[in-house]
Amino acid sequence: MVLKRIMPCLLYNGRGLVKTKMFSNPDYVGDPINAIKIYNEKEVDELILIDICASKENREPKFDKISEFASECFMPFTYGGGVKSLDHFKKLYAIGVEKVAINTLIHNNPQLVKEAVSLFGSQAIIAVMDLKADKQGKYQVYNYHNGKTDSRTLPDYLDFLQNELGVGEILIQNVSREGTWSGFDHGLIKELLGKTKVPVISLGGAKNTDDIVRMLYDTGADAAAIGSMAVYQKKTWAY
């Protein structure tokens, strides 16, 4: 049986930690090292740090900073942002990153993803699947880099990630609920879990501990990632 996990997901802009709401209006929330020290003390299961500006700014990961973060981190550490080459993967693993989260690379160069899986193993690569609801409430795969949606259905995209690219884990991020404290979309995740064969992390909208417990044990996700809950502690602190 795979153990259930709870993990903070920190957003980094190349200088400090920020928090967004539905991917907009980043608000500075502190220094990454200080946050990592806090999560070390709390003994969280894993930690995810995403550089949300790397791909937008067309720059590579800040390896010196990531090395500092990884050396301070006492729990499994996942990094994502700006990864474009096999050398980037290699450098990240060498400096202490256990898993690399990829998103833009999936859209821009899926063949490289397949090569990375073959070279480093599926367990070391997490595919990030951003979902955004349209005006009718129908979810589509969203490409944050260019602001467009993917034409494939959600089941087809999941099949692509698992069976064509071969990734070992999928982080499903609900952009429409990100930073809103409105609760996970349990029905959506439960539906998608029926079409997956690899561990799934749910992110976007967590509002309290009961919401997290329901996601893990009623819906059946392997892990729940928290953003606003991790940095603000309670909704009244946000914005």
Buried (B, 14 or more C-beta within 10 A) or exposed (E): EEEBBBBBBBBBBBEBBBBBBBBEEBBEBBEBBEBBBBBBEEEBBBBBBBBBBBBBEEBBBBBEBBBBBBEBBBBBBBBBBBBBBEEBBEBBBEBBBBBBBBBBBBBBBBEBBBBBBEEBEBBBBBBBBBBBBEEEEEBBBBBBBEEEBBEEEBEEBBBBBBEEBBBBBBBBBBBBBBBBBBBBBBEBBBBBBEEBEBBBBBBBBBBEEEBBEBBBEEBBBBBBBBBBBBBBEEBEEBE
